[in-house]
Amino acid sequence: ADKSSEAAAGSPAAEGGGGGGGGGGGGGKRLSFPISFPMEDAKLIEREADYRAYLVAASRSLPPPEPAPGVAPPPPSFVYPPTLRGPPPARLPPLPDLPQPQPLRLSVGLPYAACTRLLMLWDLSARLGPALRLRLRSLPLAALANAVRCAGALDYSLAAELHCAMLKAVAQDYEGLDEWGAWVRAVQSPRLPLTWPALTAQLIDVSDDFSVYCERRDEVSAALAKGEYSDLTPCQRVEVLAWLADRALQSERLRDHLDRRAEFAAAKRRDRAALVEQEDKAAAALHSARFRLRELLGKMIGSASSRGRPRAA
């Protein structure tokens, strides 16, 4: 996510490049989205700060020392359990600092609602790309914005890949239905990168929920049926892609993927709990062994001292 945000903030595409302002979505009002990454690190540092406050309040540790003038401070580190087990340090190390978030700047003429959907699509592609069988290793937000603008050939190729991935996920739910047989075979055909606009229009014509995403349903369907994706405005392209993404999220393929991920996470939690339990048992056995060793040493020392003591007459 850090690399994506840097690419979106600093790449020429983010500054409005990518082949000019064709495709009906030229340069628009510059929008800035303050987003901090990664959220997991921010949550971890928040828990770390609470844990350190507890250690200081319980007199188990002292706050981090102030660096002396001219002396480099020690490197920051974490002490939050279970990353580091055992007694807390007498003096807490410096707390790591997160990098300052960089704003993501886009040059697309979209209203606020469309920008929100664009961010949701970006998040969906990043999180569920393997489930949708996207070939993209990473998708900067600027690249997705350029795909919506469709200013050049590469932008159209990316838009086609996203739509094809969504259609393939949706088509699995229609397999086995006679009236959808021709449409499913067309989606599974190698010609899908050429025919996806017309197939998307056919799906729009029989779906009542598309009107919730786009008011000009007939206009969008007619343009896609002719294969003229460039006739749509950037806002309409976002609406079509967001509608397809929501349909894909409800598909069997995505549900199976999420179920497998949930089962995998549950198995990891069980394994972790078992390891923690084994570690606690080993720690208890070690504590018991050390206690018995101290008892035996005490008895040996007492026996030796009694043998060396002179007997009374």
URFEN-V785864 format. One record per residue. N is the residue number from 1. RES is the residue in one small letter. PHI is phi in whole degrees, 0 to 359 (NA if undefined). PSI is psi in radians with two decimals (* if undefined). OMEGA is omega in whole degrees, 0 to 359 (NA if undefined). Layout:
# URFEN-V785864
n: <N | N>
res: <RES | RES>
phi: <PHI | PHI>
psi: <PSI | PSI>
omega: <OMEGA | OMEGA>
This chain:
# URFEN-V785864
n: <1 | 2 | 3 | 4 | 5 | 6 | 7 | 8 | 9 | 10 | 11 | 12 | 13 | 14 | 15 | 16 | 17 | 18 | 19 | 20 | 21 | 22 | 23 | 24 | 25 | 26 | 27 | 28 | 29 | 30 | 31 | 32 | 33 | 34 | 35 | 36 | 37 | 38 | 39 | 40 | 41 | 42 | 43 | 44 | 45 | 46 | 47 | 48 | 49 | 50 | 51 | 52 | 53 | 54 | 55 | 56 | 57 | 58 | 59 | 60 | 61 | 62 | 63 | 64 | 65 | 66 | 67 | 68 | 69 | 70 | 71 | 72 | 73 | 74 | 75 | 76 | 77 | 78 | 79 | 80 | 81 | 82 | 83 | 84 | 85 | 86 | 87 | 88 | 89 | 90 | 91 | 92 | 93 | 94 | 95 | 96 | 97 | 98 | 99 | 100 | 101 | 102 | 103 | 104 | 105 | 106 | 107 | 108 | 109 | 110 | 111 | 112 | 113 | 114 | 115 | 116 | 117 | 118 | 119 | 120 | 121 | 122 | 123 | 124 | 125 | 126 | 127 | 128 | 129 | 130 | 131 | 132 | 133 | 134 | 135 | 136 | 137 | 138 | 139 | 140 | 141 | 142 | 143 | 144 | 145 | 146 | 147 | 148 | 149 | 150 | 151 | 152 | 153 | 154 | 155 | 156 | 157 | 158 | 159 | 160 | 161 | 162 | 163 | 164 | 165 | 166 | 167 | 168 | 169 | 170 | 171 | 172 | 173 | 174 | 175 | 176 | 177 | 178 | 179 | 180 | 181 | 182 | 183 | 184 | 185 | 186 | 187 | 188 | 189 | 190 | 191 | 192 | 193 | 194 | 195 | 196 | 197 | 198 | 199 | 200 | 201 | 202 | 203 | 204 | 205 | 206 | 207 | 208 | 209 | 210 | 211 | 212 | 213 | 214 | 215 | 216 | 217 | 218 | 219 | 220 | 221 | 222 | 223 | 224 | 225 | 226 | 227 | 228 | 229 | 230 | 231 | 232 | 233 | 234 | 235 | 236 | 237 | 238 | 239 | 240 | 241 | 242 | 243 | 244 | 245 | 246 | 247 | 248 | 249 | 250 | 251 | 252 | 253 | 254 | 255 | 256 | 257 | 258 | 259 | 260 | 261 | 262 | 263 | 264 | 265 | 266 | 267 | 268 | 269 | 270 | 271 | 272 | 273 | 274 | 275 | 276 | 277 | 278 | 279 | 280 | 281 | 282 | 283 | 284 | 285 | 286 | 287 | 288 | 289 | 290 | 291 | 292 | 293 | 294 | 295 | 296 | 297 | 298 | 299 | 300 | 301 | 302 | 303 | 304 | 305 | 306 | 307 | 308 | 309 | 310 | 311 | 312 | 313>
res: <a | d | k | s | s | e | a | a | a | g | s | p | a | a | e | g | g | g | g | g | g | g | g | g | g | g | g | g | k | r | l | s | f | p | i | s | f | p | m | e | d | a | k | l | i | e | r | e | a | d | y | r | a | y | l | v | a | a | s | r | s | l | p | p | p | e | p | a | p | g | v | a | p | p | p | p | s | f | v | y | p | p | t | l | r | g | p | p | p | a | r | l | p | p | l | p | d | l | p | q | p | q | p | l | r | l | s | v | g | l | p | y | a | a | c | t | r | l | l | m | l | w | d | l | s | a | r | l | g | p | a | l | r | l | r | l | r | s | l | p | l | a | a | l | a | n | a | v | r | c | a | g | a | l | d | y | s | l | a | a | e | l | h | c | a | m | l | k | a | v | a | q | d | y | e | g | l | d | e | w | g | a | w | v | r | a | v | q | s | p | r | l | p | l | t | w | p | a | l | t | a | q | l | i | d | v | s | d | d | f | s | v | y | c | e | r | r | d | e | v | s | a | a | l | a | k | g | e | y | s | d | l | t | p | c | q | r | v | e | v | l | a | w | l | a | d | r | a | l | q | s | e | r | l | r | d | h | l | d | r | r | a | e | f | a | a | a | k | r | r | d | r | a | a | l | v | e | q | e | d | k | a | a | a | a | l | h | s | a | r | f | r | l | r | e | l | l | g | k | m | i | g | s | a | s | s | r | g | r | p | r | a | a>
phi: <NA | 298 | 296 | 295 | 292 | 293 | 296 | 291 | 277 | 248 | 282 | 300 | 297 | 290 | 268 | 104 | 280 | 99 | 103 | 90 | 246 | 282 | 74 | 76 | 225 | 307 | 295 | 231 | 292 | 286 | 246 | 235 | 244 | 284 | 236 | 257 | 229 | 273 | 293 | 297 | 293 | 297 | 294 | 294 | 293 | 297 | 293 | 297 | 296 | 296 | 294 | 292 | 297 | 296 | 298 | 291 | 294 | 273 | 59 | 265 | 210 | 256 | 298 | 299 | 288 | 283 | 295 | 289 | 300 | 82 | 250 | 292 | 292 | 294 | 295 | 289 | 201 | 256 | 232 | 292 | 288 | 269 | 300 | 229 | 271 | 105 | 292 | 291 | 291 | 296 | 238 | 292 | 285 | 299 | 275 | 297 | 249 | 284 | 296 | 293 | 293 | 259 | 292 | 265 | 253 | 239 | 241 | 237 | 275 | 234 | 290 | 298 | 298 | 292 | 296 | 297 | 295 | 297 | 295 | 295 | 294 | 297 | 295 | 297 | 295 | 286 | 274 | 246 | 302 | 299 | 292 | 275 | 60 | 282 | 277 | 282 | 281 | 210 | 229 | 299 | 298 | 296 | 294 | 294 | 295 | 292 | 296 | 290 | 290 | 56 | 277 | 218 | 294 | 295 | 295 | 295 | 297 | 294 | 299 | 295 | 296 | 295 | 295 | 296 | 296 | 294 | 296 | 296 | 292 | 289 | 296 | 297 | 286 | 255 | 293 | 94 | 268 | 299 | 289 | 254 | 300 | 295 | 293 | 296 | 295 | 292 | 293 | 280 | 283 | 296 | 276 | 303 | 301 | 260 | 254 | 297 | 299 | 293 | 293 | 294 | 296 | 297 | 291 | 294 | 297 | 254 | 247 | 283 | 282 | 293 | 296 | 290 | 267 | 221 | 282 | 266 | 294 | 297 | 295 | 294 | 295 | 294 | 294 | 289 | 298 | 278 | 79 | 263 | 294 | 290 | 286 | 282 | 283 | 305 | 294 | 293 | 295 | 296 | 295 | 296 | 292 | 294 | 296 | 297 | 296 | 294 | 295 | 293 | 296 | 268 | 281 | 293 | 298 | 292 | 296 | 297 | 297 | 293 | 296 | 295 | 294 | 293 | 296 | 296 | 295 | 296 | 296 | 297 | 295 | 295 | 297 | 295 | 297 | 295 | 294 | 296 | 296 | 298 | 294 | 295 | 296 | 295 | 294 | 294 | 296 | 295 | 296 | 295 | 296 | 295 | 295 | 295 | 295 | 295 | 297 | 296 | 296 | 297 | 295 | 296 | 293 | 295 | 294 | 294 | 291 | 289 | 290 | 276 | 277 | 294 | 281 | 286 | 292>
psi: <-0.62 | -0.78 | -0.67 | -0.72 | -0.65 | -0.72 | -0.70 | -0.55 | -0.56 | -0.17 | 2.71 | -0.56 | -0.59 | -0.42 | 0.23 | 0.15 | -2.86 | 0.52 | 0.37 | -2.85 | 0.64 | -3.06 | 0.27 | 0.18 | 0.67 | -2.79 | 2.37 | -2.82 | 2.30 | 2.24 | 2.51 | 2.22 | 1.86 | 1.86 | 2.30 | 2.36 | 2.63 | 2.62 | -0.54 | -0.69 | -0.67 | -0.72 | -0.66 | -0.74 | -0.61 | -0.77 | -0.64 | -0.76 | -0.72 | -0.70 | -0.69 | -0.65 | -0.66 | -0.75 | -0.73 | -0.73 | -0.56 | 0.11 | 0.51 | -0.28 | 2.79 | 2.68 | 2.89 | 2.46 | 2.61 | 2.27 | 2.42 | 2.66 | 2.27 | 0.00 | 2.28 | 2.34 | 2.68 | 2.74 | 2.49 | 2.74 | 2.96 | 2.63 | 0.10 | 2.27 | 2.68 | 0.32 | -0.71 | 1.91 | 2.88 | -3.06 | 2.55 | 2.73 | 2.67 | -0.65 | 2.13 | 2.43 | 2.91 | 2.57 | 2.31 | 2.62 | 2.38 | 2.56 | 2.60 | 2.28 | 2.46 | 2.35 | 2.55 | 2.07 | 2.24 | 2.60 | 1.04 | 2.42 | 1.41 | 2.53 | 3.03 | -0.73 | -0.70 | -0.64 | -0.66 | -0.76 | -0.62 | -0.73 | -0.66 | -0.68 | -0.68 | -0.78 | -0.70 | -0.77 | -0.61 | -0.67 | -0.68 | 0.35 | -0.80 | -0.64 | -0.58 | -0.03 | 0.71 | 2.47 | -0.02 | 2.23 | -0.62 | 2.59 | 1.66 | 2.62 | -0.60 | -0.63 | -0.70 | -0.66 | -0.68 | -0.58 | -0.60 | -0.67 | -0.56 | 0.89 | -0.41 | -3.11 | -0.71 | -0.63 | -0.74 | -0.65 | -0.72 | -0.75 | -0.71 | -0.71 | -0.70 | -0.80 | -0.70 | -0.70 | -0.71 | -0.74 | -0.69 | -0.65 | -0.69 | -0.62 | -0.47 | -0.49 | -0.26 | 0.05 | 2.39 | -0.18 | 2.17 | -0.74 | -0.26 | 0.10 | -0.82 | -0.70 | -0.73 | -0.73 | -0.60 | -0.66 | -0.65 | -0.07 | 2.63 | -0.24 | 0.11 | -0.71 | -0.29 | -0.50 | 0.05 | -0.58 | -0.77 | -0.66 | -0.63 | -0.68 | -0.70 | -0.68 | -0.61 | -0.69 | -0.48 | 0.14 | 2.11 | -0.41 | -0.13 | -0.51 | -0.37 | -0.51 | -0.58 | 2.30 | -0.61 | 1.20 | -0.82 | -0.69 | -0.76 | -0.76 | -0.70 | -0.71 | -0.73 | -0.63 | -0.56 | -0.08 | 0.22 | 1.34 | -0.52 | -0.28 | -0.31 | 2.61 | 2.78 | -0.63 | -0.71 | -0.60 | -0.70 | -0.71 | -0.72 | -0.79 | -0.66 | -0.68 | -0.78 | -0.67 | -0.72 | -0.66 | -0.68 | -0.61 | -0.47 | 0.05 | 2.86 | -0.63 | -0.80 | -0.66 | -0.74 | -0.71 | -0.79 | -0.64 | -0.74 | -0.70 | -0.66 | -0.73 | -0.69 | -0.76 | -0.69 | -0.71 | -0.70 | -0.70 | -0.70 | -0.75 | -0.71 | -0.73 | -0.68 | -0.70 | -0.71 | -0.70 | -0.76 | -0.70 | -0.69 | -0.70 | -0.72 | -0.68 | -0.69 | -0.71 | -0.69 | -0.71 | -0.73 | -0.71 | -0.72 | -0.66 | -0.77 | -0.64 | -0.71 | -0.68 | -0.79 | -0.71 | -0.68 | -0.73 | -0.71 | -0.72 | -0.72 | -0.70 | -0.71 | -0.69 | -0.59 | -0.59 | -0.59 | -0.08 | 2.32 | 2.45 | 2.61 | 2.52 | *>
omega: <178 | 181 | 180 | 181 | 178 | 179 | 181 | 183 | 189 | 184 | 176 | 180 | 181 | 181 | 175 | 179 | 176 | 171 | 175 | 187 | 179 | 174 | 176 | 182 | 187 | 181 | 179 | 179 | 181 | 180 | 181 | 182 | 176 | 182 | 179 | 179 | 343 | 182 | 181 | 179 | 178 | 178 | 180 | 179 | 177 | 177 | 178 | 180 | 177 | 180 | 179 | 177 | 176 | 180 | 180 | 180 | 180 | 180 | 177 | 178 | 175 | 180 | 178 | 181 | 176 | 181 | 179 | 179 | 179 | 180 | 180 | 179 | 178 | 180 | 180 | 179 | 178 | 172 | 186 | 177 | 3 | 178 | 179 | 180 | 181 | 182 | 178 | 180 | 178 | 178 | 183 | 176 | 178 | 181 | 179 | 178 | 175 | 175 | 180 | 180 | 178 | 180 | 176 | 184 | 179 | 178 | 178 | 179 | 182 | 173 | 185 | 181 | 179 | 177 | 177 | 177 | 178 | 177 | 178 | 177 | 178 | 179 | 179 | 181 | 181 | 185 | 186 | 178 | 178 | 180 | 177 | 179 | 173 | 180 | 184 | 174 | 177 | 182 | 176 | 180 | 179 | 179 | 177 | 178 | 177 | 176 | 177 | 177 | 179 | 184 | 183 | 183 | 180 | 178 | 178 | 179 | 178 | 178 | 179 | 180 | 179 | 180 | 180 | 179 | 178 | 181 | 179 | 178 | 181 | 186 | 180 | 179 | 182 | 179 | 181 | 178 | 186 | 184 | 179 | 184 | 181 | 181 | 179 | 179 | 178 | 178 | 180 | 182 | 175 | 179 | 182 | 179 | 178 | 188 | 186 | 178 | 180 | 178 | 176 | 178 | 178 | 178 | 178 | 184 | 183 | 182 | 180 | 185 | 181 | 180 | 177 | 183 | 185 | 182 | 183 | 184 | 182 | 180 | 180 | 181 | 180 | 180 | 179 | 179 | 177 | 182 | 183 | 178 | 182 | 179 | 179 | 174 | 177 | 180 | 178 | 177 | 177 | 180 | 178 | 181 | 178 | 177 | 178 | 180 | 178 | 176 | 179 | 179 | 179 | 183 | 181 | 181 | 180 | 179 | 177 | 179 | 180 | 177 | 179 | 178 | 179 | 178 | 179 | 179 | 178 | 178 | 177 | 179 | 178 | 179 | 180 | 178 | 178 | 179 | 178 | 178 | 177 | 179 | 178 | 178 | 178 | 178 | 178 | 178 | 178 | 178 | 179 | 179 | 178 | 179 | 178 | 178 | 177 | 178 | 180 | 177 | 177 | 178 | 179 | 179 | 178 | 179 | 179 | 180 | 179 | 178 | 181 | 181 | 179 | 180 | 178 | 179 | NA>
